[in-house]
Amino acid sequence: MSTMPAHYTIPDTPRAVRYHATGKPGEVLKYETLPDDAREPAAGEALVLMEMVVVHPSDLGMIGGTYGRLRPLPAVAGREGVGRVARLGAGVTTLKPGDRVRMPEDSGAWREAIVARADDLMPVPADIPAEQIAMAFINPPTAWLLLHEFVNLQPGDWVIQNASNSAVGECVIQMARTLGLRTANLVRSPEKHGANLRALGADLVVADDDKALKTVLAQMGGAAPRLALNSIGGMSAITLTRALGKNGQLVTFGGMTGDAIRFPTREFIFKNVALRGFWMDRWARSAPPEILRAVFEAVYACLRDGTLKMAVDSVHPLAGYAGALARAGAYGRNGKVLLRGPAATA
């Protein structure tokens, strides 16, 4: 069996953030000891120490029982993050101690350590900062696919989106810029978010209110978007639909407000607008492995060359998960909240 790198300390009694019933995170989450997480890996297995994981709204939805796919209980929370290989069982040749891998999503990522089948672990680059690569598996691929899967966009084309200051929205802006696309971005407070979004590459930043349609159409100078990206619903989705040109597509990948989407009939009839839905979880589980790898490699390239950088609000120890959750839900947060594990200081 391979020995662990000297600078990694494996906890004798590793802990995890776990829930035994769905409900409000503050009521159901427990910081529990899971001794089996630090057992010696058997043949074909690897012991992974958590390096950095992310707090997402979808994590809270899964804990609360409202997400589209729930885990058997009890379950460890969290979906996204990276770790480092600390020990290997016999016969493992695809990994070595110190390699960075994606934390297994289905097992839950908010844990100090995990023993997993080596063949199930996805190696990820070690030359990208942990805070950035930990966030590389959900929001950036979502943005990449939204820009590539639905409309054959060409340089100079317009894309319009709401919730543009969200993590996906900021990724869309940066990736669109590298593709030569122009973005019209609706936000609740242009005064607060406009400067940052323009620095990321946004062409237009407009208040998402009852004047948004008139304002954005005037500023686009007669051009019409071919793609609209909706993660809010309600009146905001109607604005996006009405802004689309002929044969445009509106893709819904979230519903932040929970408001029903009522689309104007004339857009369907006279502009042949199409409505689509996208769920990264579903796409990733059905995509051929080579296609999935290609999307991740495209994301890694953007992170590596600096054309994509995701905002980090704060980093908390795993034991401080309650404070991290409070910060994740706080007004004025700027970027994602992360949790760090035993491999983060290695």
TACOR-V939413 format. One record per pair of residues at least 24 apart in sequence whose C-alpha atoms are under 7 Angstrom apart, sorted by the first residue. I is the first residue (numbers start at 1). GAP is how many residues later the second one is. Records with the same first field share a line. If there is no record, write none. Layout:
I: GAP ; GAP
This chain:
1: 87 ; 88 ; 89
2: 85 ; 86
3: 84
4: 82 ; 83 ; 93
5: 81 ; 92 ; 93
7: 339
8: 78 ; 335 ; 338
9: 333
12: 26
14: 24 ; 98 ; 99
15: 96 ; 97
16: 60 ; 94 ; 95 ; 96
17: 59 ; 60 ; 93 ; 94
18: 56 ; 57 ; 58 ; 59
19: 55 ; 56 ; 57
20: 53 ; 54 ; 55
21: 52 ; 53
22: 41 ; 42 ; 43
23: 40 ; 41 ; 42
24: 40
25: 35 ; 38 ; 39
37: 76 ; 77 ; 78
38: 75 ; 76 ; 77
41: 47 ; 48 ; 74
42: 47 ; 48
43: 46 ; 47 ; 48
44: 45 ; 46 ; 47 ; 48 ; 73 ; 74
45: 43 ; 44 ; 70 ; 71 ; 72 ; 73
46: 39 ; 41 ; 42 ; 43 ; 69 ; 70 ; 71 ; 72
47: 38 ; 39 ; 40 ; 41 ; 67 ; 68 ; 69
48: 35 ; 36 ; 37 ; 38 ; 65 ; 66 ; 67
49: 34 ; 35 ; 36 ; 37 ; 63 ; 64 ; 65 ; 293 ; 294
50: 32 ; 33 ; 34 ; 61 ; 62 ; 63 ; 291 ; 292 ; 293
51: 31 ; 32 ; 33 ; 289 ; 290 ; 291 ; 292 ; 293
52: 29 ; 30 ; 31 ; 78 ; 79 ; 82 ; 286 ; 287 ; 288 ; 289 ; 292
53: 27 ; 28 ; 29 ; 56 ; 57 ; 81 ; 285 ; 286 ; 287
54: 26 ; 27 ; 80 ; 81 ; 283 ; 284 ; 285
55: 281 ; 282 ; 283
75: 33
76: 31 ; 32 ; 33 ; 34
77: 31 ; 32 ; 33
78: 30 ; 31 ; 32
79: 26 ; 29 ; 30
80: 25 ; 29 ; 54 ; 55 ; 57
81: 28 ; 53 ; 54
82: 52
83: 260
84: 259
92: 26
100: 24 ; 25 ; 26
112: 229 ; 230
128: 176
132: 178
136: 163
138: 142
139: 28 ; 29
140: 28 ; 31 ; 159
141: 154 ; 155 ; 158
142: 138
143: 25 ; 28 ; 29
151: 76
155: 24 ; 25 ; 26
156: 24 ; 25 ; 26
157: 24 ; 25 ; 68
158: 24 ; 25 ; 66 ; 67 ; 68
159: 24 ; 25 ; 66 ; 67 ; 68 ; 69
160: 24 ; 25 ; 65 ; 67 ; 68 ; 69 ; 80
161: 24 ; 25 ; 67 ; 68 ; 69
162: 24 ; 25 ; 67 ; 68 ; 69 ; 70
163: 24 ; 68 ; 69
165: 28
171: 137
173: 27 ; 28 ; 29
174: 26 ; 27 ; 133 ; 134
175: 133
177: 24
208: 28
213: 26 ; 30
217: 26
230: 24
231: 24 ; 25
232: 24 ; 25
233: 24 ; 25 ; 26 ; 27 ; 28
234: 25 ; 26 ; 27 ; 28
237: 24
238: 24 ; 25 ; 26
242: 25
245: 26
246: 25 ; 26 ; 27
247: 24 ; 25 ; 26 ; 27
248: 25 ; 26
249: 24 ; 25 ; 26
250: 24 ; 25 ; 26
251: 24 ; 25 ; 26 ; 27
252: 24 ; 25 ; 26
253: 24 ; 25 ; 26
311: 24 ; 25
312: 24 ; 25
313: 24
314: 24
315: 24 ; 25
316: 24
317: 24
